[in-house]
Amino acid sequence: MEKKAERSKLLRAFNSLCVALFMGSAIYIMIMGFNSVAMAAMAISVAGAAAPLVQSDGGILEIVIGTFEAMIDGVVAIIEVIASAIVGLFS
């Protein structure tokens, strides 16, 4: 099994944007109900997170696992930014 390369900051920022769009769409759907615009935003966010992985030379399983990994990486990046902002307020 080959070692994973570290993702660039631009790709991590893009994954964070996709995750923010995905979470916003999911919250909107839970509160307001299904809407075609919210469903399209959710589909675009997942496709955006999966696009760099599809261009790589991995198989189907690699793409699916990589998409989940990118989404989790985006969530972690968002939490990291919020935590550093809170720490910056108190230092």
N, C-alpha and C positions, 0 to 999 in steps of 0.2 A: 504494500500500500504506500503510495507516494505521499510525501509531506505536503500539507496545504500551504500555499503562499499567503502571506499577510495581505489583507485587502487594503487598497489605497484609501486615503481620507476622502477623496471625491466619491468613491463607490460607497463608503460607509455613510456619507452624507445623503447620497441618493437613496440608500436603503432606509435611512431614517425618515426621509420624506415619504417614501412609499408606505412605511409602517404608520406614519402619522395619518396619511390619507386613508389607509385601511381601518385604523382604529376609529377615526372620525366617522367614516361611513358605517361601521358596525354600530357605533353608539347612536347615530341618526336612525338606522333601521330599527334598533331596539326601542327607541322612544317614539318615532313617528310612523313606523310601519314601513313595509316594502315600497320602494320608489325606484323607478327606472334610472334616475340620475345617481342615486346612492349605490345601486347595484353596479352601474357602469364604473363609478369611481372605485369600488371595491375590486372589480375585475382589472381595471387599469393598474391599480397598485400592486396586485399580485403579478401581473404580466411584467410590470416594470422591475420588480425584484427578481423575476426569473430570466429576464432578457440577457444579462451578462452570462448566466449559466448555460443558456441554450447555445450561445455562440462558442462555448468551450467544447472540447472534444469528449465530454463525458456521456454516459448512457442515461437512460430514462430515470433510473433510481438515483443517480448522481444529481440530476436536475431537480427532482422532487426534494431530496434531502437538502440540497444546496439552497433551494427556495426557502424552506423552513429555517435553515441556518441564517440566511440573509434577513429574514423577518425578525428572528430573535436578536441578531446583531443590531438591527435597527432599534428595537425596543431598548436594548442595553445602552445604545448611544444616546437615546432620548433621556433615559434615566440618569446617565452620566452628566449630561448637560444641565439637567434640573438640579442635581446634587451639587455640581460645581457652582451654579448660580446661587444656591442657598448658602454654601460655604463662603462664597465671595461677599455676601451681605454681612456676615458676622466676623469677617477678618479685617 
